[in-house]
Amino acid sequence: MRNGLINLLQVFVLLTGLVYIAMGGLYIIKPDLFCSVFQIPLNTEWANQIRIDDYLMLLYLLSKSFSIIIVFVGCTMILPLYDPERYRELIYFNGVFLPVVLLIYMTKHFFTSNYNATLMIGLIFLGIAVLNMTALYLTKKRPNR
């Protein structure tokens, strides 16, 4: 039987999926808007530079590909909405492990480059991980007494 804690887990899983879809989708659709949201300075000629330089084109295409992967990861967070207890492992991987690894990566680059956007994105991932860890802890199976 479901209780309020399972519903809380479902809400956090839904928020996780929506954040992944929003971040990945925004970068796929309009990279310059994504950069302005996170206060990443862009050269006015960035699109022309990408067309001219093969290395930048490869980086741009890879970053768009990874954004597509993030959107699909966000879409997979729909599965736990139906039966969160069956898909706990998916919540652990996509809702806890992935954001923690990305948080560590972003924090490392913040301290090595002092780039504020990495800290903001890292804090988003920290929030996702904390919410999911809390909900998973609250809904863990209790031993039979």
Secondary structure, 3 states (H helix, E strand, C coil): CCCHHHHHHHHHHHHHHHHHHHHHHHHHHCHHHHHHHCCCCCCCCHHHHHHHCHHHHHHHHHHHHHHHHHHHHHHHCCHHHHCCCCCHHHHHHHHHHHHHHHHHHHHHHHHHHCCHHHHHHHHHHHHHHHHHHHHHHHCCCCCCC
